Amino acid sequence: MDNIKGVDGLAVNTLRALSADLSYHAKSGHPGAPMGMAPMAHVLFTKFLKLNPATNKAWLNRDRFVLSNGHACALQYVLLHLLEYDISIDDLKNFRQLGSKTPGHPESHETPGIEVTTGPLGQGFAAAIGLAIAQSHMAALYNRPGFDLFDNRTFVFFGDGCAMEGVASEAASLAGHLQLGNLIALYDDNSICIDGSTESTFTEDVDKRFEAYGWHVQRVTDGDSDLAAIAAAVENALAVKDKPSMIRVKTTIGYGSKLQGTASVHGNPLKVEDLETFKQKMKLSNELFFVPAEVQSIYRETAKSGAEAESRWNDLFLRYGNAHPELHLELQRRIGGDLPDCWETQLPVYTPNDKPVATRKTSEFVLDAIYAHIPEILSGSADLTSSNLTRWKTAVDLQAPVTGIGSFEGRYIRWGDKGAAMNGIAAYGANLIPIAGTFLNFVSYAAPALRLSALSQLRVIWIATHDSIGLGGDGPTHQPIETLAHFRSVPNLNVWRPADGNETSAAYYTALMSKTTPSVLALARQDLPQLSGSSREKAARGAYVLLEDEKAAITLVSTGSEVSLCLKAAALLSSTHDVKARVVSMPCMEVFDTQPLSYKLSVLTQGLPILSVEALSTNVWSKFSHEQFGINEFGLSGTADDLFKAFGFTAEGICERALQVIDFYRDVPAIRSPVLTAWNRNIALD
């Protein structure tokens, strides 16, 4: 049954058995892919990867491994256990159980040794491209003759499902364009998807596709047993320095089980008879979670080799400090995760006398002011630089040096539509802060990646311009309506919609200081006035009172371009109807929600009806307002002025609705602030 001889054969079959044990014991999981990929995993981890389990992810020059087909994580957990990461046999037994270190798909913030969170197919592949970009950038910045501080490689496993996903294709295209010779992808070609044979849906020539992207491509025809061929292919790939490499490894899903080669072994644990028969054929102990001493020894030696490699690197880093003290000091700061001192003093400050400017433009002013003071920022745009204004004046493109249009030292990335790679850049370490720009409506293309940013606690920043119907004539296909409601619903994601330049500075300040939280900055295309009473310090609390009046009959709370309209509406209410109004600007709901209850009640006070005003979906606003004025239908094509008038977003339209709200609540004896709900007070419900 098995052609792999000696201790390597024992190790491969132990990986297969342990992976099957995990899903069998959990009564849940995917044993098929791990059993098929065990040979190439064993080769990679014992012969090529530089890792030090003792320091986990502290060693910046460790090799990176990404399991893009994350459903096969049982195999990765077994490998990490054998390498003696902080994953015990009990952790393996708790696979997919509540609170375990071994969740159903790899999560970087939960499990030692996991570089990036994967699971949604293709996302891990894209993140691996980001890791390779980060290494290329750091090497260009800091390596000097005799001091190759950054020479780590990125390896990624991916399967047929990842190969089908568009995000993987986009990322592969970017990797080929950038000529990332530090990236090696091993394709688990088992020809099985959940529905059965890939012949039913996926018959393209993947090799030719990757060759067209500019990759070096090889094939291993017997990935089940030919360890030498797998090792030779990796060696060949490592020798290619001007292209990323893809190795197509033909494997058998569920190798050795009764269901091998079928979809039945993809997502179902082996039955006890099949598991026992498999172990008998492979001459393994029938005991669950049994690790032969010879196998444990191989992986301990691998870990020891990694520890020695890190020790040599640490010595190199010390000598680097003597040879290049300024670079060494800067790199130490970046490794420590701190931003440079006093960088925030560079943030622009505005007064009401300053001319109206679109917040996409004040965003550009911020980048131009801080780029030299925060060298870890890598900005970029999805083919919309002139619209997103994400490039500072002296920016240099991050490009393969041979192109002549930039270098890996550059800090401006021409993303195309490949922003999912930002997760890998942020996960690399060295305090790298990736930024990507596109229209707000089209951040939706990156929603799965953005969700993983939030889940993984990664600091990535999206500059999302053209934030409302105010973008005008491009019409409803481009006008975001529901987009912010979606993103505001994502846990651990800060969504900013600043109303002027000071609020834009606040958005950047908070986004850059939030080490474990991604941010979306929704920015207006049209010019907005600089508001009297705004400041970075006030806006950094998420919401603040912009206009106060002790005799107010209503509070208007708003964001972005509608804040200045609310101020005009308040003036109109006073002059025409002798009705006073308070105006609150709420550039970030999520940050405001973290403030003490006393502060929140000082902003959204008791006793007054609160009307939210935003030219977007009204969903989620009920948490902060009694009544909502928004847009719950698709937009229209026309000029910005005409569209705002058509939907009633004028001083007169807001005034009319405010009067209706006041009248509706006139006889309500005690109007509670919406922030006094149980979930806002963090009181558990009975």
N, C-alpha and C positions, 0 to 999 in steps of 0.2 A: 504493500500500500504506500509506503513512504520511501523515497530514494535518498533522503538526506541522512548521511552517516554520522556516527560519532556524537560528540557532545553538542554540536550544532543542531543535529537532528533532534536530540533530546530537548534542547532549548526551544526550538521552533514548536515542537509538539506540546511542550509545557505551556507555551504562550497560547496555543489553540485551546488546550484543555482548560486553563484558568479562565480564559475569556468566556468559554461556554459555561463554566461553573458560575460565573457572576450572574449571567442572565437566568440560568436554571435556578439558582438560589433565590433570586429576586422575583422569579416567575414573570419576568418582564425583560425586554431588551433585544439586542440585535447581535446574535452570535455569528451570523454568516460572514460578514465582512471581516471581522477580526480573525476568524479561522483562515480566511483566504489571504489576508495581508500579513500574517505572522512571519513568513520567510523574509519579506522585504523589510519589515520592522526590525527583525533580529539583526539583519545585516547592517542596517543604517545605525541602529543604536549601539551596537558593539564594535563597529569598525570605523565609523565616521564622525558621529556627533561628539562635540566638545561640550560637556555639561558637568556641573558640579552640584550634586544634590545637597551637599552640606550647606551651601550658601543659596540654594534655590535660584532666585532670579537676581541676586545682588551683583553677580559678575556680568558686567556690561558686554563683554566680548564673547559670551557663550554663544554657541550655535542656537538657532531658533528652529523649533519643530512645531508645525501646525497640522492638526488633523481636521481637514476641511469637511470630510464626510464624518461629521461628529457623532453620528449614530453608532460608529464603531469604537466609541470611547472605552469600552471594556478592555480592549487591547492596550490603549494608552495607560489606563489605570494600572494594569498588570505590569507594564514596563516601568512605570514610575515606582511601583512598589518594589520591584526587583532591584532597581537602582538605589533603593533606600531613601527616596524622598519621604516626606512625612505622611506616608500612606501605609497603614498597617493592614494585616490580614483582616482584622475586624472592619476596616474601612472598605475592603473589597466585599466583605460579606454584607455590608450595608449599602451596596450598589442600588441606586434609585430610591433609597429610603429617606424619609424626612430628616433633615439636618445633617446628612452625611457629607463627607468630602468627595463622594463619588456620585454626583448627580447624573441624570439621564443623558445629558450632553455636556461637553467640557465647558467649564466656567472658570475664567482666569482668576477671578477674585475669590473663588471658593477652594480651589484645589492647587496645592503646591506643584510646580512644574508645568502647569498649563499656561501657555503664552498668551493666547487669545481665546475668547469665547466663540465657539462654533456650534453649528447645528443647522440653521437655515442654509440650505445647500448653496455653495458658491461663495458665501461670505468669508469663510476661513481662507479660501484661495485668494480672495481680494486682500484680506488682511495680511497674508504672507507677502504680497507684492509691496504693501506698505512697510513691512519689516525690512525688506530688501532695499527699498528706497532709503529708509532711515540709516541703514548701515553704510550705504554708498555715500550719503551726505556726511555722516560723521567721519568717515575715513578721509574724505576730501578736505574736511575742515581741520582735522587734528593729526592725521598720520604725517610723519616726517621721516626722512631717510634714516633707516635703522630703528625706527619706532613705529611699527605697524600695530598701533593700539586697537584698531578696528579692522579685523579681517574675518569676522564670523560669517558663516553662511546661513541661509534660510532654506529649510527643507519643508515641503508640504506634501501630504498625501491627499489625493482627491479621487472621487469615484465617478461613475457614470452620471449620477444625479447632479453633481457639481458641474460636470462637463456640459450638461443640458442647460444650465442656468445662464441667463444673459449677463449677470454681474461678473461671472467668471470670465466670460469672453471679453468684456470691457477691460477687466483687470489684466488679462493676458495680453491684450493689445497694448496697453500702457507699458507693461513689463518689456515687451519686445521693442517698443519705441525707445525706451530708456536703456536698452541693452544691459539688463541687469544680470551680469555674469555670476553674481553671488546667490542666485536663486535656482533651486532644483526642485522640480515637481515630479512626484511619482504617481502615475495614474493607475489606480486599481481597476483594471479592465476585466470585470467579471461578467459583463454582458447581461446583468440582471438588474431590473428595477422592481419597485414594489408590485407593479402590475404583471410582472413576468419578464420574458425575454425583451431586451432592448430592441430586438428586431421589429417590435410593434410600433416603435416611435422614434428610434434614434439610430439611423443608419449612415450618418455622415462619416467622412474620413477625418477623424480627429487629428491624426498626424499631419495631414496636409493643412488643416486649419491652423495648427500651431506653427507649422513652418511658414505659413503666410504671415503670421504675426511677427516673425523674426526669431523664432525659438530654434534651438538645437534639439533635434528629436531622435530618440532611440527606441528600440523595441526589445523587450525580453519575452520570449515566446513561452517559457516555462517558469512562471513565477511561483509555482507550487513547490518546486524542489531544487531549482538550479541557482543555488546561492552564489556560486562563482560568477554566473552571468549577471546577476543583480549587482554584485560588488564591482564588476568590470564596468558596467554601465554608469554607476555612480562615479567611479574613477575618471571615466571619459568626460562626464559632465563637469567634474571639478576642473578639468584641464581647459574647458572652454570659458574664456574670460570676457568675451564680448557679446554673449547672448545668454538669456535664461535657457535652462534645459528642461525638457519634458521627457521622462522615461515611461513608456507605456508597458506596464507589466501585466501580462495575461495570467489571471488567477482563477481559481475555482471557489466560488462562494460556498461557505460551509464545508470546506475541504475535509474529507474523512468521515463526514456524517452520512447517514442514510439519505439525507435530503440534499446532498451536495449538488451544486449546479442549478438549483431551483429557487424560485422566489419564496418558497415555503420556509426556508431557513434564514430569510432576510430579517424578519421582525418577530420571530417566535422562538422562545427558548427550546433547546433540544429536550425531548422526552427522556425520561430516566434510562430506558432501555437503549436508546441511541447514544446517550452520553457514555454509558457503561461499555457499550460495544466499541465506540471510538477509542476509549482509553485502553481497552484490551488489545485492539489492533496496533496501537502505538506503543504498547508495552509500558504503559504508565500506571501508577497507582490509581485505584478506583476512589481513593479518598478525595473529598472535595477540598479544593484550595491547597493541594499538596505541591510543594516546590522541592525538587531534587537538589541535593547539596551542590552537585556539579553545576547546575544552572545558576543557582544563587551565586556561586563563586565567579562565574563569567561576568555577571552584571556588577558584582562588587569590584572586580578588577577594572571594569569600564568606568565606574564611578571614581575609583582611585586615580585612574588616568586623567579624568576630568579635573579632579582636585589639584593634581600636579600641574596641569595646564594653567589653571587659574593662578597658582602660586608663581609660576614663571611670568604670567602677565602682571601680577602685582609688583614683582621686582622690576619689570620693564617700565611700569607706570612710575615707580619711584625714580628711576634713572631719567625718565622723561621729564620729571619735575626739575631736575638739575639742569637738563639741557634746554628746556623750554618752559621756564617758570611761569610766564604769563598765561600761556595756553593751559598749563597744568592747573593753575589756580582757577581759571574759567571753567575748565572741565570738572573740577571738583565741585564747584558751585552747582553746575548742571546736574551732576550725579546726585547731589544732595536734594535736588528738587525745589530749590528756592529760586525765585525770580531776582534779578539784580536790585540792589538797594535803590529806593527813591524813583523807580521807573515811573510811578504814577504821577510824579510832578510834571511829566511831559504831556499829560492828557490835556487837550484843549479845553478852555473855559470860555463861555459865551455870556454876553449881556443882552438885554432886550434891544439895545441900540445896534447890535450886529445884524447884518442883512439876513433875510430868510434864505435857508439852504436846505436842500433835500437831505434826509438823514443818511441816504446812501453816500452822499458827498461828505457829511461830517464823519462817517465811517472811514472814508479814504483819508481825511485829515488826521484821524487817530492813528491809522497805520503809518502814515508818513511821519508822525511825531514820535512813535514808539519803536519803529522797526530796528533802529540802531541800538536801542537800549535793552531790547529783549531779543537776543540773537537766536533763540530757540524757536521763534515764530517761523513757520513755513506757510505762506499764504498761497492762494491760487484761485482759479475759477474754472467752471465747467463751460469753457468756450464762450464766456460772456464778460471778459475782462472790462471792456469799455462800458458795459452796462452795470456790472456789479461794483466797479471801482475798487477792486481788491488788490491793486498793484501800486506800491509806492514808487516815487519818481525814479529812484536809482536802483530798482530791483533788477536782479539778474536771474534768468531762468535756471531752474534745476533741470539739466539736460545731460545726456551722455556727452562727454567732452568732444568726441569725434564729430559731433554735428556742427560745431562751430557757432552755435546759437546760445550757448550757455555752458554750464558745468555742474558737476554734482555739488559744488560749493554753493550754487545758487539757491535761493530761498523762495522762488516763485514757481509753482507747479501748474502746468497746463493740464488740468485734470481731464479734459474732455468730459465725459459723464461718469467718471470712475472714482468718485469721492469715497466709496466704500473702503478704499485702501487707507483712508485716514486712520481707521482703527488700529492698523498695524503700526503706523508711524507713532501714534500716541502710546502704544503698548511697548514700543522698543525700549524706552527709558531715556536717559539723558535730557529729560524735561522737555522733549520736543512737543510743540503745540501746533498741530495742523489746522489750517483754516481753508475752507472751500466756499466759493460763491456760486450762486445760481438764482433764478427767480424763486420766490417763496413757493409758488405753486409746484415747482419742479423739485423741491427738496423731497417731495412725495416719492420721487423715483428712488431716493436713498433712504426711505423710511425704515426698511429692515436693518440697514447698517446703523442708522441713527438710534434705533431701538437697542441694538447691541452695544452702542457707545454708552447708553444710559445704564444698561444691565451690567456692563463690564466696568463701570465707573471710570470712564476715559474722558479726558479733557479734549474734546474736539469742538470746533466752532464753525457754524454755518452762517455765512453772510447771505441772508435771504432778501434780496431786493424786490422791488415791484410788489409791495406788500398788500395791495388792495385793489378795488376797482379804479383807484387813482392812476393805474398804469395806462388806462385809456383804451385806444383804438384796437389793440390786439384782441380785445373781446373776452368772452367768458372762458375760452379755452386756456387763457393765461391768467385770468383773475382769480386769486385765491378766495374762497368763501369758507370752506370747511377746514382748511389746512391747519390753522392755528388751534382750532378746537381739538383736532387730532393730536397735535404735538403737545398741547397743554395737558392732555390726558396721559401722556407717557411718564411713568415714575422717574425720578432723578433726572429730569431734563428741564433746564431753565429756558423759558421762551420770553424774549425781550421784544417789545415794540416801542421804541423811544419816540418821544414827541418833539425833541429838539436836540441841539448839539450837546448840551450838558447831560441829557439822558443817554445819548449815544456813548459819551465818555463813561458814564456809570455802567452801561451794559458791558463795555469792554473791560472795565476794571473788575467787575464781578466775574465775568466769564474767564478772565485770565487768572484770577485768584482761586477759582473753583477747581481744585486739582482732581476731584473725583466726579465731576458733573459736566456733561456736555451742554452746549448752549446754542440756541438759534436766535439770530438777530434779524428780526423782520424790519426792513428799512424801506422808507418811502422814496418813490421816484420824483414826486413833486416837491417844490420848495415849501418849507415850513418855517414859521417865525420862531425866533428865539424867545422863550417865554419868561415873563417877569416872575421871579420866585422860584425858578428851577435851579437845581444845582446837582453836581455829581453826588454829593454826600446824601442829599435827600432822596434822590432817585435810587441810590444803591440800597435803600430799604424796600424797594419793590413798589411802593406806593406812598404818596404824600399829598398833603393839602396844598393845592396851588392857589386857591381863592377861598378865604374864610369869611363868614358873615354870621354874627351872633343871631341875626333875625332870619336866617335862612329857612325856607319852607321845603327845600329839597336838596339832595346831594346828587350832582352829576359826576359819574366816574367814567373815565375813558382812557384810551391809549392812542399813541401815534398821531396821525394827522387829525383825528377827531378831537383831540384835547383843545387845540386852539379854537375849533368850532364851538366847543362847550363854553369856553370863555366868552365868545361872542354871544352865545345864547343867553348866558347869565347876564350880560350887559343889557341885552334886549328885554329880558324878563324884568329887570329893574326899571329900565326907562319907559317901557310901554305898559307894564302891568303892575308896577310897584311890588314885584315879587322878588325876594332875594334867594340866591342859590349859592351853595358851596360847590367848588369844582375840585375833584381829586384826579390826579394823574396816576395811573397804575401801569408803569412800563413792564413790570414782571410779576405776574400773579404768584409764581412759585416762591420767589424770594419774599414777597409780602407775607405769604402764608407761614413763613418761618419766624416772623416777628412775634414779640410778646403780645398777649391778648390786650394788654393795656394800650399798646401802641396802635394795634389794629382798630380798637374802639375809638381812639382819638382821630383816626382817619375816616372810618366808616361809622359815624356816630349813631347813638341811640336816638329815637324819637323823630327821625326824619325818614321819609321814603327815599330810596336810592334808585336812580335810573342809570343803567349802564348804556354807553353810547359807543358803538364800534361798528365800522362798515365791514363786518365779517359775521360769521355764524354766531348766534346768541348762546349756543351750547357752552356750558361750564360757567357762564356769568351768573347763574342763580346763586352761586356760592358767595357772591359779593354784592349782589343787588336784588332789590325786590322786583323790579321790572326791567326789561331789556329792550333796547332799540338796536337792531342789527339787520343783517341780510341773510335770510334763510332760503334763498333761491340763487340760481346762477346769475352772473352779471350780464352786461350788455356791451355792445361795441359802440364807442363814442368817445368824445373828449372827456377828460377827467372832470371838468366843471359841469358838463352836461350830465354825467353819470351821478355825481354827488347830488345834483338837484333832482334827478329822476327818482332816486331812492330816498330823498328827504333829508339828506345829510347837509343841511344848511342851518344857520343860526335860527331861522324861522321855523324850520322843521323840528329842530330839537326843542325850541321854545314851546311849540304847540303840544308836543308829547309830554313835556315836563308839566305843563298846566293840567293835562289830563291825569297824570299820575298824582299830582297834588290833590286834585278834586276827588280822585278815587279813594285816597287815604285820609281824606279830611276828617272823617268820623271814626277813624281807628284810634282807640284810646291810648294804646301803648305800642309803638312801632319798634320792634326789636331789630337790632343790627343783625344782618345775615351772618356775621362772623361769630355770633353766639350759638351756632349750631353745635351739636355734640362733637362732630368730627373736628371742627375747628378748635374746640376747647380740649381735644384729646381725651375726652371722657368715654370710657367704654360703655356701650349700651347694654342694658340688662337683657 
